[in-house]
Every structure is written in C-alpha cells, then in structure tokens.
Amino acid sequence: MKNFFTYLFLWISSIVFSQPVYNIINPSSPETPKTNVPANEQLAQNYFDRGEFDKAIIMYEQLAKNQPNNYQYFQRQITCYQQLAQFEKAENLIKVRIERTKQPNLYVELGYNFQLQKNTDKANKNYQIAIDKIKENPNNVYSIARDFEQKNLIPQAIEAYNLGVLGNPNANFDYQIALLQGQLGKMDLMIDKLLDYAFSYPSNLVQVQYQLTRFITEDSQKTFSELVKKALLLRTQKAQDIFWNQFMSWFFVQQKDYGKAFIQEKAIFKRNPEYFVNIVNLSRLAVEEKEDDTARMILEYILGNTQDQQLLVESNYNLLNLDIQKAKTPEYPIIYQKIEVLLLQFGISPYTLNLQITKAHFESFYLKQFEAAKTTLNKALELPLNNYQKAAVKMELADVLLLDQKFNQAIIYYAQIEEDLKNDEVAHEASFKMAKASYFKGDFEWAQQQFKVLKSSTSQLISNDSMELFLLISDNTVEDSTQVALKKFSKADFLAYQNKNLDALQQFKAILEQHKTESIEDETLLKIGQLYQKENDYVQALQYYQIIIDKHSEGIYIDEALFFSAEIYRKNLLDNEKAKSHYEKIIFKHEDSIYFVEARNSFRKLRGDTNL
C-alpha cells in the first residue's frame, strides 16, 4: 500500500498554492519573466522538446550569451549538458553563476549534478550547504525548497521547509510538507499536516479537500479513507470546534453516507443555528441520490425546526414525492387528500407551483382524472410565472394530453416549450418528448428525423434514449417496410406509458410470438423485463433479462439487461454476489454504457469500498 501511494504521488504535480500574506515571493528569485519570444528561442525549445539536446545546447548557449541573467536559459543549458553526459561543463557553468550571483539554490543544482554522476558525497555536501543557507536567511527557503522538490529530493525539501519555519515562526509550510510526506508514502503524516493547515487557514479548506478527494478516489483498498476518518474523529472528539464537525460531515458526504453526515450537521446546528442551511442542502443531496430513508429523516427534521414558508413548501413537496413513489392503489385517496391539505395550507401561488404540478400528475397518471389534471394546470398558467415555470406547467400539461391520447395537442405544447426556451436543456427534453409523441402516434418517419438530431444532445440520457429509438425505427423499417412489428411495438409501449402494465405485457408477449427472430426481439424482451420489474415480479423480470444476456450479447440492450438484473439482485433479492457479477461485466465490457458510473459505484460498495 505504501508503494501504491508513492507511485500515485509521482504523477501528481507538487503544486504550491498561494500562501498567507507573509509568504511573499523571495525578492532574490532568479525567475525572469518572458515577453516576446525570439524565433531562435522557439527553435531551441523545439529541439529541447524533441530530445535533440546536441542541437538545443548550441542555441541555448547563444541565447544565454545575449541574456546572461535569464535563469531559464541557464537551466536549459544545465539540462542539456546533463542529458549529453557533459557533467563537467554543467559543473563549471553552475560554479560561475554561484560566484556571480550568490544565489543559494544553485548549490542544489550543483549537488544534483554530482548525484547524476553517482558521487553521493559531493552531492550531499552541496545539499547541506544549500540547507545551511536557510539557517543564515530563512527567506532562502522558497528557492531552495522549490529546487529540491523539482528534483524529487523529498527528504531534503522537507528538511528545508522545517528549517524555514524554525527561522520564521510566522511561516507555514504544512501544505507543502504534507504533499511531500505523501510522496514518501507516509499518508498518516500527510493527512495530519493537511488537516492542521486547513484549520490554521480555513480560507484554503477547499484546496485541502480537493487533495484529499483525489486520494480517496484512487484508494481502491479504502486504507486512505480510513486514515482520514480516524484523523477527523480524533480531532472532533478532542477539540470542541464546529470546524471539525463540518469537515467530518464533508467526509461522510464523499462516502455517500448521508445519515452520518446528518448526525454531524445536527450537532453543528445545535451549537450555531446559522448553519441550518447545510441540513437543507444535505436533504436535497439525499433526495437527488435516492437515499429515500435518510432523505425522509432529514426532511422531517427540517419541518420540525423551521418556520420559513419556502422551506416548509419544499420539504413537504419532497416528502410527498417519497410517499407517491411507494404508494399502492388503496393509499391513493390518502395521498390525494394530503396534496389538497398542503395546497390549502400554503395557497395557490408561484411558490407552490411544484405542489400544483404534482397534484395534476397524480390526478392523471394515478387517478386517471384527466380533466381535473388539465384544470389544475390551466389555472397554474394564469399565475405570474417566469418562462421556466411556464415551461414546467406546459410540459406536465403536454404529458397529460399525451396520456389521454390527445397527441396533436400534446405536440403543440411541447413545440411551444421548444420555441420559448431555444437551446436550453428544457427545450431539448421537450423536443425528445415531442418526437416520442409522434412515435406513439405512429408517425415514424418524422419521429426518426427528430431522434437523429437528438442523438447528439448534450444530455446523456436524451442522447441514449434517442439513439435507441432511432435504431428501433431504422432496424424495423429496413427489415419490414410495412412496419408491422414496429406499429405493434409502439402501441404496446404507449400502454406502458399509460401505466397499463398488464395490457402492455400481453401486447409485448404477442410480438415475441408473432415476430420471433426478428430484430425487434431484444427490445421486446427488455420491455417485458422492465414491466415485470415494475410489477415487483423479479423472478420473471430476471428471466427475460437473461435471455438478452444469453442470446443478444452483441446488441445495444445488453448493458441495460445486466444493470437491471444487478439492481434486482442487490436491492430486492439481496444476492450481492450475483449483483457484483453483473456490475463487473458492465465495468469491464461496457465502459461506454450510460450505467457505467453507477455500476462501478455499486460494485465498489458491495466489495466493501467506502471511496464512492
């Protein structure tokens, strides 16, 4: 593990971020700013980049002669001599510059030149001279430590920074030392230094968390994550400072452990109510990540600790959606009554627009009360809404009209959104739904043209779905110009859209019987599997997904069959080994899948990783 972290550090640049105000740039810094780049410098650079050092050195010698104070030309000369094994020339050049400029970091250059010749004694002697220069003047630490770092002389760089702090107690090099300790594989020391630095300079907290995140992401064995957790827990327990609770909360969010993050946020809120907004943000994150139980717990806590009307509406809205997702038919009247009570409590206004749209959606898609849903949405359109709010209402109204088989009216509303919010993501969604409405209607030629355009959408989901529907129409038009199977498929698909799942299943099964071995077979198998999954008949769903895996492994639906099967095994049948097996196939065989990231995260979680 130590070797892993050492290797990891080799490709991470040792970026030195801005220091507090007292860490001013060393006035004796040898860097010379470049203005206009001469043509011969560009030629020298080209030779240097191509490794043609024998040609590059001729150019840099001339350039240095004309500009003897240019430090970059000097460095390039040294590198060229060393690459050509002309170490004596490099040594003489360094010594002449030491004599002329007295720059202390040049002893690092001289020592490194000896090290390349495997003359360790002389190398260490010059490194020590450089380090002693810091004792003489603490400001020398900047150029000397920098040069040690650039040459990957990590122990010497750490020693230089430590001496710099001894000579100037106001200086702080915890960040630099932390990254260097990491390069040595001493991850515990690196973490301690980073945390100390963040506590001393909270304004640089994001910088520290960025570095920690990079290591957590690469930590497949979760060792680094455990070290961070341990260090944070110790500080949280020892120091009664909100800073560490906040850091701990951040850590748990990186692990997607929102429940533990909530515990930290509650502790923070009790000590300082101004941080209540963090709990609100955590609830939104839990909702977005579909951590339903944790989201419900946080949302209920928010309702019990705020009088803010906007937060009350938002939290009740999110809780309502959680209820709807799990509702069974006998519970529909209770949920509808809850919606009515909420709208009575908070009123009909732009602030409760999401509640109004949810009411219409529930009326149409669950209660099949299409006229009531249209009335709810048309009344909402009478409110003073901005363009995005109007688009949200019109989108739902179009969905309701489509559900009620009013295809043309639905298409008109989708087209209005597309026109009102050109090039916006919402417009792209409307364009996709408009194309799908034409597909449901049986206007395959026009729908195919739209799907062809939408394949290039910036939204991966729209792009993926458009590609699938484009290929569905294309394949089944080429194979059958009369589109018999395609027409049957779109009608069955529309039944599924209407939540008439049993009727849809019957239609799809009929397609399998009547069009066996045709190209539409794998799409039909997937739809049947999805419908059984929706009906909680997981055994049947797995059977149809398995047929795709066995007989259509080269088709475009293989990744979906694998992913949906894995989800059933993980969430419903609690067979983690089978779930891992299916996720693993996506990770190693279907890297371009839209489900790749989610599959990888779920696989790592089942394997016991925490760095998700």
C-alpha positions as CSV (number, residue, x, y, z in Angstrom):
1,M,0.0,0.0,0.0
2,K,2.9,2.3,0.8
3,N,4.3,1.7,-2.7
4,F,0.9,2.5,-4.2
5,F,0.7,5.9,-2.7
6,T,4.4,6.6,-3.6
7,Y,3.6,5.7,-7.2
8,L,0.4,7.8,-7.1
9,F,2.4,10.9,-6.0
10,L,4.9,10.5,-8.9
11,W,2.2,11.7,-11.3
12,I,0.6,14.3,-9.1
13,S,2.4,17.7,-9.6
14,S,3.6,19.3,-6.4
15,I,1.6,22.4,-7.0
16,V,2.4,25.2,-4.5
17,F,-0.8,27.2,-3.9
18,S,-0.8,30.7,-2.7
19,Q,0.4,31.2,0.8
20,P,-0.8,33.6,3.5
21,V,0.3,37.2,3.1
22,Y,3.6,36.8,4.9
23,N,4.8,34.2,2.5
24,I,5.9,36.8,-0.1
25,I,7.8,35.9,-3.2
26,N,11.5,35.8,-2.5
27,P,12.9,39.1,-3.8
28,S,16.1,37.3,-4.9
29,S,14.1,34.9,-7.0
30,P,16.0,34.1,-10.2
31,E,12.9,33.8,-12.4
32,T,13.0,36.1,-15.4
33,P,9.6,37.0,-17.0
34,K,9.4,36.4,-20.7
35,T,7.9,38.9,-23.0
36,N,8.2,38.4,-26.8
37,V,9.8,35.0,-27.6
38,P,12.6,35.3,-30.2
39,A,12.5,32.9,-33.1
40,N,15.7,31.2,-32.1
41,E,14.3,30.5,-28.6
42,Q,11.4,28.8,-30.2
43,L,13.8,26.7,-32.3
44,A,15.8,25.8,-29.2
45,Q,12.6,24.9,-27.4
46,N,11.6,22.6,-30.3
47,Y,15.0,20.8,-30.2
48,F,14.7,20.5,-26.4
49,D,11.2,19.1,-26.5
50,R,12.2,16.5,-29.2
51,G,15.2,15.4,-27.1
52,E,17.7,16.7,-29.6
53,F,19.9,18.1,-26.9
54,D,23.1,18.4,-29.0
55,K,21.3,20.9,-31.2
56,A,19.4,22.6,-28.4
57,I,22.6,23.3,-26.4
58,I,24.1,25.3,-29.3
59,M,21.0,27.5,-29.4
60,Y,20.8,28.0,-25.6
61,E,24.5,28.8,-25.3
62,Q,24.0,31.7,-27.8
63,L,20.8,32.8,-26.1
64,A,22.4,32.8,-22.7
65,K,25.4,34.8,-24.0
66,N,23.0,37.5,-25.2
67,Q,20.9,37.4,-22.0
68,P,23.2,36.1,-19.2
69,N,20.6,36.9,-16.4
70,N,17.9,34.7,-18.0
71,Y,17.5,31.9,-15.5
72,Q,15.6,29.7,-17.8
73,Y,18.3,29.7,-20.4
74,F,20.8,28.8,-17.7
75,Q,18.6,25.9,-16.5
76,R,18.2,24.6,-20.1
77,Q,21.9,24.6,-20.6
78,I,22.4,22.6,-17.5
79,T,19.8,20.1,-18.5
80,C,21.3,19.7,-22.0
81,Y,24.8,19.2,-20.6
82,Q,23.5,16.6,-18.2
83,Q,21.5,14.8,-20.9
84,L,24.6,14.7,-23.0
85,A,26.7,13.4,-20.0
86,Q,28.8,16.6,-20.2
87,F,28.8,16.9,-16.4
88,E,32.0,18.9,-16.1
89,K,30.6,21.6,-18.4
90,A,27.4,21.7,-16.2
91,E,29.5,22.0,-13.1
92,N,31.6,24.8,-14.4
93,L,28.6,26.7,-15.5
94,I,26.9,26.4,-12.1
95,K,30.0,27.4,-10.2
96,V,30.5,30.5,-12.4
97,R,26.9,31.5,-11.7
98,I,27.3,30.9,-8.0
99,E,30.3,33.2,-8.0
100,R,28.5,35.9,-9.9
101,T,25.0,35.8,-8.3
102,K,25.5,34.1,-4.9
103,Q,22.0,32.5,-5.4
104,P,21.8,29.8,-2.6
105,N,19.6,27.4,-4.6
106,L,22.4,26.9,-7.1
107,Y,24.0,24.6,-4.5
108,V,21.0,22.3,-5.1
109,E,21.8,22.4,-8.8
110,L,25.5,21.6,-8.2
111,G,24.7,18.8,-5.8
112,Y,22.3,17.2,-8.2
113,N,24.9,17.4,-11.0
114,F,27.2,15.3,-8.7
115,Q,24.3,12.9,-7.9
116,L,23.8,12.2,-11.6
117,Q,27.4,11.1,-11.6
118,K,26.7,8.9,-8.6
119,N,29.1,11.0,-6.5
120,T,27.0,10.9,-3.4
121,D,29.5,12.5,-1.0
122,K,29.8,15.7,-3.1
123,A,26.1,15.7,-3.8
124,N,25.2,15.6,-0.1
125,K,27.9,18.2,0.7
126,N,26.3,20.7,-1.6
127,Y,22.8,19.9,-0.5
128,Q,23.9,20.6,3.1
129,I,25.4,23.9,2.0
130,A,22.0,24.8,0.5
131,I,20.2,23.9,3.7
132,D,22.7,25.9,5.8
133,K,21.9,28.9,3.7
134,I,18.3,28.7,5.1
135,K,19.8,28.9,8.6
136,E,21.6,32.1,7.5
137,N,18.4,33.6,6.0
138,P,15.0,31.9,6.4
139,N,13.8,33.7,3.2
140,N,16.1,31.4,1.2
141,V,13.7,28.5,1.9
142,Y,11.5,29.4,-1.1
143,S,14.0,28.9,-3.9
144,I,15.9,26.1,-2.2
145,A,12.9,24.0,-1.2
146,R,11.4,24.6,-4.6
147,D,14.6,23.2,-6.3
148,F,14.7,20.2,-4.0
149,E,11.1,19.5,-4.9
150,Q,11.7,19.9,-8.7
151,K,14.5,17.3,-8.5
152,N,12.4,14.9,-6.4
153,L,14.8,15.3,-3.4
154,I,11.9,14.8,-1.0
155,P,13.7,14.4,2.4
156,Q,15.9,17.5,1.7
157,A,12.8,19.5,0.7
158,I,11.0,18.6,3.9
159,E,14.1,19.5,5.9
160,A,14.3,22.8,4.1
161,Y,10.7,23.7,4.8
162,N,11.1,22.7,8.5
163,L,14.1,25.0,8.8
164,G,12.2,27.8,7.2
165,V,9.5,27.5,9.9
166,L,12.2,27.4,12.6
167,G,13.7,30.6,11.2
168,N,10.4,32.3,10.8
169,P,7.7,31.1,13.2
170,N,5.1,33.1,11.3
171,A,5.6,31.0,8.2
172,N,3.5,27.9,7.5
173,F,4.5,25.2,5.1
174,D,2.2,22.5,6.3
175,Y,0.6,22.1,2.9
176,Q,3.9,21.7,1.1
177,I,5.2,19.3,3.7
178,A,2.0,17.3,3.6
179,L,2.3,16.6,-0.1
180,L,5.9,15.7,0.3
181,Q,5.2,13.3,3.1
182,G,2.6,11.7,0.7
183,Q,5.3,11.2,-1.9
184,L,7.3,9.2,0.7
185,G,4.2,7.1,1.3
186,K,3.7,8.5,4.8
187,M,0.0,9.0,4.3
188,D,-0.9,9.5,8.0
189,L,1.6,12.3,8.3
190,M,0.3,13.9,5.1
191,I,-3.3,13.8,6.4
192,D,-2.3,15.3,9.7
193,K,-0.4,18.2,8.0
194,L,-3.2,18.9,5.6
195,L,-5.8,19.0,8.4
196,D,-3.6,21.2,10.5
197,Y,-3.1,23.5,7.5
198,A,-6.9,23.7,6.8
199,F,-7.6,24.5,10.5
200,S,-4.9,27.3,10.5
201,Y,-6.2,28.7,7.2
202,P,-9.9,27.9,6.7
203,S,-9.9,30.0,3.6
204,N,-7.8,27.2,2.0
205,L,-10.2,24.5,3.1
206,V,-11.4,23.7,-0.4
207,Q,-7.8,23.3,-1.6
208,V,-7.1,20.7,1.1
209,Q,-10.4,18.9,0.5
210,Y,-9.5,18.8,-3.2
211,Q,-6.3,17.0,-2.5
212,L,-8.0,14.5,-0.1
213,T,-10.6,13.8,-2.6
214,R,-8.0,12.9,-5.2
215,F,-6.5,10.3,-3.0
216,I,-9.9,9.0,-1.8
217,T,-10.9,8.5,-5.4
218,E,-7.8,6.4,-6.1
219,D,-8.0,4.5,-2.8
220,S,-9.4,1.2,-4.0
221,Q,-8.5,-0.6,-0.8
222,K,-10.1,2.2,1.3
223,T,-6.9,2.5,3.5
224,F,-6.6,6.2,2.9
225,S,-10.3,6.8,3.6
226,E,-9.9,5.0,6.9
227,L,-6.9,7.2,7.8
228,V,-8.8,10.4,7.0
229,K,-11.8,9.2,9.0
230,K,-9.6,8.3,12.0
231,A,-7.8,11.6,12.0
232,L,-11.1,13.6,11.8
233,L,-12.7,11.6,14.5
234,L,-9.8,12.2,16.9
235,R,-10.0,16.0,16.2
236,T,-13.8,16.0,16.5
237,Q,-13.6,14.3,19.9
238,K,-10.6,16.4,21.3
239,A,-11.5,19.8,20.0
240,Q,-14.9,21.4,20.6
241,D,-14.8,23.3,17.4
242,I,-17.5,23.3,14.7
243,F,-14.8,23.3,12.1
244,W,-14.1,19.6,12.7
245,N,-17.8,18.6,12.6
246,Q,-18.1,20.4,9.3
247,F,-15.1,18.6,8.0
248,M,-16.5,15.3,9.3
249,S,-19.8,16.0,7.5
250,W,-17.9,16.7,4.3
251,F,-16.1,13.4,4.6
252,F,-19.3,11.4,5.1
253,V,-20.8,13.1,2.1
254,Q,-17.8,11.9,0.0
255,Q,-18.6,8.4,1.2
256,K,-22.3,8.9,0.4
257,D,-23.1,8.2,4.0
258,Y,-25.7,10.9,4.3
259,G,-27.1,9.6,7.6
260,K,-23.7,10.1,9.4
261,A,-23.3,13.4,7.7
262,F,-26.7,14.4,9.1
263,I,-25.6,13.5,12.7
264,Q,-22.7,15.9,12.3
265,E,-24.9,18.7,10.8
266,K,-27.4,18.3,13.7
267,A,-24.5,18.8,16.2
268,I,-23.4,21.9,14.3
269,F,-26.9,23.3,14.1
270,K,-27.5,22.9,17.9
271,R,-24.4,25.0,18.5
272,N,-24.9,27.5,15.8
273,P,-28.4,27.8,14.2
274,E,-27.0,29.8,11.3
275,Y,-25.7,26.5,9.8
276,F,-29.3,25.2,9.3
277,V,-28.9,25.8,5.5
278,N,-26.3,22.9,5.5
279,I,-29.0,20.5,6.7
280,V,-31.3,21.8,3.9
281,N,-28.6,21.2,1.3
282,L,-28.0,17.7,2.7
283,S,-31.6,16.9,2.3
284,R,-31.5,17.9,-1.3
285,L,-28.5,15.8,-1.9
286,A,-30.1,12.7,-0.3
287,V,-33.2,13.2,-2.4
288,E,-31.1,13.5,-5.6
289,E,-29.1,10.4,-4.7
290,K,-32.4,8.5,-4.0
291,E,-31.4,7.7,-0.4
292,D,-35.0,7.7,0.5
293,D,-34.9,6.7,4.2
294,T,-32.2,9.2,5.0
295,A,-33.9,11.9,3.0
296,R,-37.2,11.3,4.8
297,M,-35.4,11.6,8.2
298,I,-33.7,14.9,7.3
299,L,-36.8,16.4,5.7
300,E,-38.9,15.6,8.8
301,Y,-36.2,17.2,11.0
302,I,-36.3,20.4,8.8
303,L,-40.1,20.6,9.2
304,G,-39.7,20.4,12.9
305,N,-37.1,23.2,13.1
306,T,-38.1,25.9,10.7
307,Q,-40.9,28.4,10.1
308,D,-39.6,29.5,6.8
309,Q,-42.5,29.2,4.3
310,Q,-40.4,28.3,1.3
311,L,-38.5,25.6,3.2
312,L,-41.8,24.2,4.5
313,V,-43.2,24.0,1.0
314,E,-40.0,22.4,-0.4
315,S,-39.7,19.9,2.4
316,N,-43.4,18.9,2.2
317,Y,-43.1,18.6,-1.6
318,N,-40.1,16.2,-1.3
319,L,-41.8,14.1,1.4
320,L,-44.9,13.9,-0.8
321,N,-42.9,12.6,-3.7
322,L,-41.3,9.9,-1.5
323,D,-44.8,8.8,-0.4
324,I,-46.1,8.7,-4.0
325,Q,-43.1,6.6,-5.2
326,K,-44.1,3.8,-2.7
327,A,-47.8,4.2,-2.8
328,K,-50.2,1.3,-3.5
329,T,-53.6,1.8,-5.0
330,P,-55.5,1.7,-1.7
331,E,-53.3,4.6,-0.5
332,Y,-54.1,6.9,-3.4
333,P,-57.1,8.7,-1.7
334,I,-54.9,9.4,1.4
335,I,-52.1,10.9,-0.7
336,Y,-54.5,13.0,-2.7
337,Q,-56.1,14.4,0.4
338,K,-52.6,15.2,1.7
339,I,-51.9,17.2,-1.5
340,E,-55.2,19.1,-1.1
341,V,-54.3,19.9,2.6
342,L,-50.9,21.2,1.6
343,L,-52.3,23.5,-1.1
344,L,-54.9,24.8,1.3
345,Q,-52.2,25.4,3.9
346,F,-49.8,27.2,1.6
347,G,-52.1,28.6,-1.0
348,I,-52.1,28.7,-4.8
349,S,-49.2,30.8,-5.9
350,P,-45.9,30.6,-7.9
351,Y,-44.2,29.5,-4.6
352,T,-46.4,26.3,-4.6
353,L,-46.1,25.6,-8.3
354,N,-44.3,22.2,-7.8
355,L,-47.2,21.1,-5.5
356,Q,-49.7,22.1,-8.1
357,I,-47.9,20.2,-10.8
358,T,-47.6,17.2,-8.5
359,K,-51.3,17.3,-7.9
360,A,-52.0,17.3,-11.7
361,H,-49.6,14.5,-12.2
362,F,-51.2,12.4,-9.5
363,E,-54.7,13.1,-10.9
364,S,-53.7,12.0,-14.4
365,F,-51.2,9.2,-14.0
366,Y,-52.5,7.6,-10.8
367,L,-56.2,8.6,-10.6
368,K,-56.8,8.8,-14.4
369,Q,-58.7,12.1,-13.8
370,F,-57.5,13.8,-17.0
371,E,-59.9,16.7,-16.9
372,A,-59.2,17.5,-13.3
373,A,-55.4,17.5,-14.1
374,K,-55.9,19.8,-17.1
375,T,-57.9,22.2,-14.9
376,T,-55.2,22.2,-12.3
377,L,-52.5,23.1,-14.8
378,N,-54.5,25.7,-16.8
379,K,-55.2,27.5,-13.5
380,A,-51.5,27.4,-12.8
381,L,-50.8,29.0,-16.1
382,E,-52.9,32.0,-15.0
383,L,-50.3,32.8,-12.3
384,P,-47.5,35.3,-12.8
385,L,-44.8,32.8,-13.8
386,N,-41.4,33.1,-15.4
387,N,-40.5,31.3,-18.6
388,Y,-39.1,28.3,-16.9
389,Q,-42.1,27.9,-14.6
390,K,-44.4,28.2,-17.6
391,A,-42.4,25.6,-19.3
392,A,-42.7,23.2,-16.3
393,V,-46.5,23.6,-16.3
394,K,-46.8,23.2,-20.1
395,M,-44.5,20.1,-20.0
396,E,-46.8,18.4,-17.5
397,L,-49.9,19.5,-19.4
398,A,-48.4,18.0,-22.6
399,D,-47.7,14.8,-20.7
400,V,-51.3,14.6,-19.5
401,L,-52.6,15.2,-23.0
402,L,-50.4,12.5,-24.4
403,L,-51.6,10.2,-21.7
404,D,-55.1,11.0,-22.7
405,Q,-54.2,10.2,-26.4
406,K,-54.5,13.8,-27.4
407,F,-51.3,13.5,-29.5
408,N,-51.6,16.7,-31.6
409,Q,-52.4,18.9,-28.6
410,A,-49.5,17.4,-26.7
411,I,-47.2,18.1,-29.6
412,I,-48.3,21.7,-29.7
413,Y,-47.4,22.3,-26.1
414,Y,-44.0,20.6,-26.5
415,A,-43.3,22.8,-29.5
416,Q,-44.2,25.9,-27.5
417,I,-41.6,25.0,-24.9
418,E,-39.0,24.3,-27.6
419,E,-39.7,27.7,-29.1
420,D,-39.8,29.6,-25.8
421,L,-36.5,28.2,-24.4
422,K,-34.4,27.6,-27.5
423,N,-31.1,25.6,-26.9
424,D,-32.0,25.1,-23.3
425,E,-31.9,21.7,-21.7
426,V,-35.6,22.0,-21.0
427,A,-36.2,22.6,-24.7
428,H,-34.2,19.5,-25.6
429,E,-36.4,17.5,-23.2
430,A,-39.5,18.9,-24.9
431,S,-38.0,18.1,-28.3
432,F,-37.5,14.5,-27.2
433,K,-41.0,14.1,-25.8
434,M,-42.4,15.7,-29.0
435,A,-40.6,13.1,-31.1
436,K,-41.7,10.3,-28.8
437,A,-45.3,11.5,-29.0
438,S,-45.0,11.2,-32.8
439,Y,-43.6,7.7,-32.3
440,F,-46.5,6.7,-30.1
441,K,-48.8,8.2,-32.7
442,G,-47.3,6.1,-35.4
443,D,-45.6,8.9,-37.4
444,F,-42.3,7.1,-37.5
445,E,-40.7,9.0,-40.4
446,W,-41.0,12.4,-38.6
447,A,-40.0,10.8,-35.2
448,Q,-37.0,9.2,-36.7
449,Q,-35.8,12.5,-38.1
450,Q,-36.1,14.1,-34.7
451,F,-34.3,11.3,-32.9
452,K,-31.5,11.5,-35.4
453,V,-30.9,15.1,-34.3
454,L,-31.4,14.4,-30.6
455,K,-28.7,11.7,-30.7
456,S,-26.2,14.5,-30.4
457,S,-27.9,16.1,-27.3
458,T,-25.7,17.3,-24.5
459,S,-27.9,15.3,-22.2
460,Q,-26.6,11.8,-22.0
461,L,-30.0,10.4,-21.1
462,I,-31.8,12.1,-24.0
463,S,-28.9,11.1,-26.3
464,N,-29.0,7.5,-25.2
465,D,-32.8,7.2,-25.5
466,S,-32.9,8.9,-28.8
467,M,-30.2,6.6,-30.2
468,E,-32.2,3.5,-29.1
469,L,-35.5,4.8,-30.6
470,F,-33.7,5.9,-33.8
471,L,-32.3,2.4,-34.2
472,L,-35.6,0.8,-33.3
473,I,-37.3,2.6,-36.1
474,S,-34.4,2.2,-38.6
475,D,-33.9,-1.5,-38.0
476,N,-37.6,-2.4,-38.1
477,T,-38.2,-0.3,-41.2
478,V,-35.3,-1.8,-43.2
479,E,-36.4,-5.3,-42.2
480,D,-40.1,-4.7,-42.8
481,S,-41.1,-1.8,-45.0
482,T,-44.7,-2.1,-43.8
483,Q,-43.5,-1.6,-40.2
484,V,-46.0,-4.2,-38.9
485,A,-43.9,-5.2,-35.9
486,L,-42.9,-1.6,-35.2
487,K,-46.5,-0.4,-35.1
488,K,-47.4,-3.2,-32.6
489,F,-44.4,-2.3,-30.5
490,S,-45.2,1.4,-30.3
491,K,-48.8,0.7,-29.3
492,A,-47.6,-1.7,-26.5
493,D,-45.0,0.9,-25.5
494,F,-47.8,3.5,-25.2
495,L,-49.8,1.2,-23.0
496,A,-46.7,1.0,-20.7
497,Y,-46.5,4.9,-20.7
498,Q,-50.2,4.9,-19.6
499,N,-49.3,2.6,-16.7
500,K,-51.5,-0.1,-18.2
501,N,-48.8,-2.6,-17.4
502,L,-50.8,-5.9,-17.8
503,D,-52.2,-4.9,-21.1
504,A,-48.7,-3.8,-22.3
505,L,-47.3,-7.2,-21.2
506,Q,-49.9,-9.0,-23.2
507,Q,-49.1,-7.0,-26.3
508,F,-45.3,-7.4,-26.0
509,K,-45.6,-11.1,-25.5
510,A,-47.8,-11.3,-28.6
511,I,-45.0,-9.5,-30.5
512,L,-42.5,-12.1,-29.3
513,E,-44.7,-15.0,-30.6
514,Q,-45.5,-13.4,-33.9
515,H,-42.1,-11.8,-34.7
516,K,-39.6,-14.3,-33.2
517,T,-36.0,-14.0,-34.6
518,E,-36.8,-10.5,-36.0
519,S,-34.7,-7.5,-34.9
520,I,-37.4,-6.3,-32.6
521,E,-37.0,-9.3,-30.3
522,D,-34.3,-7.9,-28.0
523,E,-36.2,-4.6,-27.5
524,T,-39.4,-6.5,-26.7
525,L,-37.6,-8.8,-24.2
526,L,-36.2,-5.7,-22.4
527,K,-39.7,-4.1,-22.2
528,I,-41.2,-7.2,-20.8
529,G,-38.4,-7.4,-18.2
530,Q,-38.9,-3.8,-17.2
531,L,-42.7,-4.2,-16.8
532,Y,-42.3,-7.3,-14.6
533,Q,-39.7,-5.4,-12.6
534,K,-42.2,-2.5,-12.2
535,E,-44.8,-5.0,-11.0
536,N,-42.3,-6.4,-8.5
537,D,-42.2,-9.8,-10.2
538,Y,-38.5,-10.0,-10.0
539,V,-38.1,-13.7,-11.0
540,Q,-39.9,-13.2,-14.2
541,A,-38.0,-9.9,-14.9
542,L,-34.7,-11.7,-14.5
543,Q,-35.7,-14.5,-16.9
544,Y,-36.3,-12.0,-19.7
545,Y,-33.2,-10.1,-19.0
546,Q,-31.2,-13.3,-19.0
547,I,-32.5,-14.1,-22.5
548,I,-31.0,-10.8,-23.7
549,I,-27.7,-11.6,-21.9
550,D,-27.5,-15.1,-23.4
551,K,-28.9,-14.5,-27.0
552,H,-28.3,-10.8,-27.7
553,S,-25.0,-10.1,-26.0
554,E,-23.8,-8.1,-29.0
555,G,-27.0,-5.9,-29.1
556,I,-27.4,-2.4,-27.7
557,Y,-29.5,-3.5,-24.8
558,I,-27.0,-5.9,-23.1
559,D,-25.8,-3.2,-20.7
560,E,-29.3,-2.4,-19.6
561,A,-30.1,-6.1,-19.1
562,L,-27.0,-6.5,-17.0
563,F,-27.6,-3.4,-15.0
564,F,-31.3,-4.0,-14.3
565,S,-30.5,-7.6,-13.3
566,A,-27.8,-6.4,-10.9
567,E,-30.2,-3.9,-9.3
568,I,-32.8,-6.6,-8.7
569,Y,-30.2,-8.9,-7.1
570,R,-28.8,-6.1,-4.9
571,K,-32.0,-4.3,-3.9
572,N,-34.7,-6.9,-4.0
573,L,-33.3,-10.4,-3.8
574,L,-30.3,-9.4,-1.6
575,D,-27.9,-11.6,-3.6
576,N,-24.8,-9.4,-3.5
577,E,-22.5,-11.9,-5.3
578,K,-24.8,-12.1,-8.3
579,A,-25.2,-8.4,-8.3
580,K,-21.4,-7.9,-8.2
581,S,-21.0,-10.3,-11.1
582,H,-23.4,-8.3,-13.3
583,Y,-22.0,-5.0,-12.3
584,E,-18.5,-6.3,-13.1
585,K,-19.5,-7.2,-16.6
586,I,-20.6,-3.7,-17.3
587,I,-17.4,-2.2,-15.8
588,F,-15.1,-4.4,-17.9
589,K,-17.1,-4.9,-21.1
590,H,-19.3,-1.9,-21.5
591,E,-17.3,1.2,-20.5
592,D,-19.4,3.4,-22.8
593,S,-22.6,2.5,-21.1
594,I,-24.8,5.2,-19.5
595,Y,-24.9,2.9,-16.5
596,F,-21.1,2.6,-16.2
597,V,-20.5,5.1,-13.3
598,E,-23.5,3.8,-11.3
599,A,-22.5,0.2,-11.8
600,R,-18.9,0.9,-10.7
601,N,-20.0,2.7,-7.6
602,S,-22.5,-0.1,-6.6
603,F,-19.8,-2.7,-7.3
604,R,-17.3,-0.9,-5.1
605,K,-19.9,-0.5,-2.4
606,L,-20.7,-4.3,-2.5
607,R,-17.0,-5.0,-2.4
608,G,-16.6,-3.1,0.8
609,D,-15.1,0.1,-0.5
610,T,-16.0,3.4,1.0
611,N,-14.5,5.8,-1.6
612,L,-17.5,6.1,-3.8
